[in-house]
């Protein structure tokens, strides 16, 4: 069944053919230091530039790929959504004609259309996420999704780390994120981060066996495709999710100090495992 752990197959045609053929476009993607490549449950591949999907690659009698129409320079809406918003779609990429110039163009459009803020003290979370992935080989997966459990509901986890034989699920937030604390004016309910981390904890414990088998397969695929260095496929699953908060403040004020203090108190009170990193 699509979207479940069991659909990932290290022997799927897409992975076998990539390993054998090593097409030029694949080498371009794989060797670009500003890109990272994730393997997905239903045996397809996402190539990312700071969270923006440069290409979604499948195998349908041959390799096929698509990306958002805006990333190919088409800004014209293709109708309206049910809510009346402009509708945009995904277009095919001719992989045989893919070159460094087209990749660079797509990267630039991702920055302008998707990331927007990258140079100030409130950068897009996906920009931070992408920088972390590109600078740390221990992050073996990102944007993990699981939508097949009614009790847990839709779930998407930012980062998966395999370090020193331990596999950990990590949620990433910027310090500005309103979901990190109570606010008498804007957020009088339980902050979303508490419910979010509890959901991740439930998921990890409920599917521990499936998770370990899934990431054993995923690491095998990444090694076969030379997407990572040699990894030990035998690991321990950390059953407690971790929160990383990127402190992007360039100048500290009393109000900001109070905010950080409130966040820490909330997380400590709810026994959330977290790390606050200073981001430059």
C-alpha positions in Angstrom: 0.0 0.0 0.0 1.4 3.4 -1.0 2.8 5.5 1.7 3.7 2.7 4.1 7.0 1.5 5.3 6.9 -1.8 3.3 6.8 -0.1 -0.1 10.5 0.9 0.0 12.4 -1.7 -1.9 16.2 -1.5 -2.3 15.8 -3.7 -5.4 13.3 -1.4 -7.1 14.0 -0.7 -10.7 14.8 3.0 -10.2 17.6 2.2 -7.8 19.0 -0.7 -9.7 19.0 1.3 -13.0 20.6 4.3 -11.4 23.4 2.2 -10.0 24.0 0.6 -13.3 23.6 3.5 -15.7 25.0 6.4 -13.7 23.4 8.9 -16.2 25.0 12.3 -16.6 22.0 14.1 -15.0 22.3 12.0 -12.0 26.0 12.7 -11.5 25.1 16.5 -11.8 22.6 16.2 -9.0 24.7 13.9 -6.8 27.9 16.0 -7.0 26.3 19.4 -6.5 27.2 20.5 -3.0 24.2 22.8 -2.7 21.8 19.9 -3.3 20.7 16.9 -1.2 18.9 13.8 -2.3 16.2 11.9 -0.3 14.8 8.5 -0.9 11.1 8.1 -0.6 8.8 5.3 0.6 7.1 4.6 -2.8 10.5 4.2 -4.5 11.0 7.6 -5.9 13.6 10.3 -5.3 13.5 14.0 -4.3 16.4 16.3 -5.1 16.3 19.4 -2.9 17.8 22.8 -2.8 17.1 24.1 0.7 13.7 22.4 1.0 12.6 23.4 -2.6 12.2 20.3 -4.7 14.4 20.7 -7.8 13.3 17.3 -9.1 11.0 14.5 -8.2 12.3 11.4 -10.1 10.5 8.2 -10.8 11.0 5.2 -13.0 8.2 4.5 -15.6 9.9 2.4 -18.2 12.7 5.0 -18.0 13.6 7.9 -15.7 11.1 10.7 -15.6 11.2 13.9 -13.5 9.1 16.9 -12.7 9.4 20.2 -10.8 7.1 23.1 -10.0 6.2 25.1 -13.0 7.5 28.3 -11.4 10.9 26.8 -11.0 11.0 26.4 -14.8 10.1 30.1 -15.3 6.3 29.7 -15.9 4.5 32.1 -13.5 1.1 31.9 -15.3 -1.6 30.3 -13.1 -3.4 27.3 -14.5 -6.9 28.0 -13.2 -8.1 28.4 -9.7 -8.2 26.1 -6.6 -11.5 25.3 -4.8 -10.7 28.1 -2.4 -10.3 30.6 -5.3 -6.5 30.9 -5.2 -4.2 30.7 -8.3 -3.4 27.2 -9.2 0.1 26.1 -10.2 1.2 22.6 -11.3 4.3 20.5 -11.9 6.0 20.1 -15.3 8.3 17.5 -16.7 12.0 18.0 -16.9 13.9 16.7 -19.9 16.6 14.9 -18.0 18.7 14.2 -21.2 19.0 18.0 -21.7 19.7 18.8 -18.0 22.8 20.8 -17.5 24.5 23.0 -14.9 22.9 26.1 -16.3 19.3 24.8 -15.9 20.0 23.6 -12.4 21.4 27.0 -11.5 18.3 28.7 -12.9 16.0 26.4 -10.9 18.0 27.1 -7.7 17.6 30.9 -8.3 13.9 30.5 -8.8 13.6 28.4 -5.6 15.3 31.2 -3.7 13.0 33.9 -5.1 9.7 31.9 -5.1 10.1 29.6 -2.1 12.7 30.7 0.4 12.5 34.5 0.0 14.2 35.4 3.3 17.7 34.0 3.6 19.8 37.1 4.4 18.2 38.6 7.5 17.8 37.5 11.1 14.5 35.7 10.3 15.5 33.3 7.5 13.2 30.7 6.1 13.2 27.5 8.2 13.9 25.5 5.1 17.0 27.6 4.5 18.3 26.6 7.9 17.3 23.0 7.4 19.1 22.8 4.1 22.3 24.4 5.5 22.3 21.9 8.3 21.9 18.9 5.9 24.6 20.1 3.6 27.0 20.7 6.4 26.4 17.5 8.4 26.5 14.0 6.7 24.8 12.5 9.8 21.4 13.8 8.5 20.4 10.9 6.3 16.8 12.0 5.6 14.4 15.0 5.7 10.7 15.8 5.5 9.8 12.2 6.6 6.0 11.8 6.2 3.6 9.2 7.5 -0.1 9.7 6.8 -1.5 6.2 7.4 -2.5 6.3 11.1 -5.8 7.8 12.1 -4.7 8.1 15.8 -1.6 10.0 14.9 -3.0 11.9 11.9 -0.7 13.5 9.3 2.9 13.6 10.3 6.0 15.3 8.8 9.3 15.3 10.6 12.1 17.7 9.6 15.3 15.7 10.1 16.5 12.2 10.7 20.0 11.8 12.1 22.1 8.7 12.2 25.1 9.4 14.5 27.3 7.0 16.5 24.9 4.1 15.9 21.8 6.0 17.0 18.9 7.0 14.8 17.0 10.1 16.0 14.0 12.1 14.7 14.5 15.8 14.9 12.1 18.7 14.7 13.5 22.1 13.7 12.1 25.5 14.6 13.4 29.1 14.3 13.4 31.1 17.5 10.8 33.4 16.1 8.2 30.6 15.6 5.0 31.5 17.4 4.3 27.8 18.1 7.1 27.6 20.6 5.4 29.3 23.6 2.3 30.7 25.2 1.3 34.2 24.2 -1.4 36.0 26.1 -2.6 37.8 23.0 -1.9 35.4 20.1 -1.6 31.9 21.6 -3.5 31.3 24.8 -3.8 27.5 24.3 -1.1 24.9 24.7 1.7 25.7 22.3 1.6 23.6 19.2 5.2 22.3 19.7 4.1 20.4 22.8 1.4 18.5 20.9 3.7 18.1 18.0 6.5 16.5 20.0 4.0 14.2 21.8 2.7 13.0 18.4 6.2 12.2 17.3 6.9 10.3 20.5 3.8 8.2 20.0 4.7 7.5 16.4 8.2 6.4 17.1 7.2 4.1 19.9 4.2 2.6 18.0 6.3 1.9 14.8 9.7 1.3 16.3 10.2 -2.1 14.5 9.0 -0.7 11.1 11.1 2.4 11.5 14.3 0.4 12.1 13.7 -1.9 9.1 12.8 1.1 6.9 15.9 3.0 7.7 18.0 -0.1 7.3 16.7 -0.3 3.7 17.1 3.4 3.1 20.7 3.5 4.2 21.4 0.5 2.0 20.0 2.4 -1.0 21.9 5.6 -0.3 25.1 3.7 0.0 24.5 1.8 -3.3 23.9 5.1 -5.0 26.9 6.7 -3.4 24.8 9.3 -1.7 26.6 8.8 1.6 29.7 7.3 3.1 29.7 3.8 4.5 27.1 3.5 7.2 26.4 0.8 9.7 22.9 -0.5 9.0 22.7 -1.9 12.6 21.7 1.0 14.9 19.7 1.8 18.0 16.5 3.8 17.6 16.2 6.8 19.9 12.5 6.6 21.0 12.5 10.2 22.2 12.3 12.9 19.5 14.5 15.9 19.7 13.8 19.6 19.1 16.4 21.9 17.7 15.8 25.7 17.9 17.8 28.0 15.7 18.5 31.2 17.6 18.8 33.7 14.7 18.7 36.9 16.7 21.4 39.2 15.6 20.8 41.7 18.5 19.6 40.7 21.9 16.9 42.8 23.7 15.2 42.4 27.0 12.0 41.2 25.2 14.0 38.6 23.3 15.7 37.4 26.4 12.3 36.9 28.0 11.1 35.0 25.0 14.0 32.6 25.1 13.5 32.2 28.8 9.8 31.4 28.4 10.5 28.9 25.7 13.1 27.1 27.8 10.7 27.0 30.8 7.9 25.6 28.7 10.1 22.8 27.2 11.7 21.9 30.5 8.3 21.7 32.2 7.0 19.4 29.5 10.2 17.3 29.5 11.0 18.0 25.8 14.5 17.1 24.8 15.9 20.2 22.9 18.9 22.1 21.9 19.1 25.8 21.1 21.8 26.6 18.6 23.2 30.0 17.8 22.7 30.5 14.1 24.8 32.9 12.0 
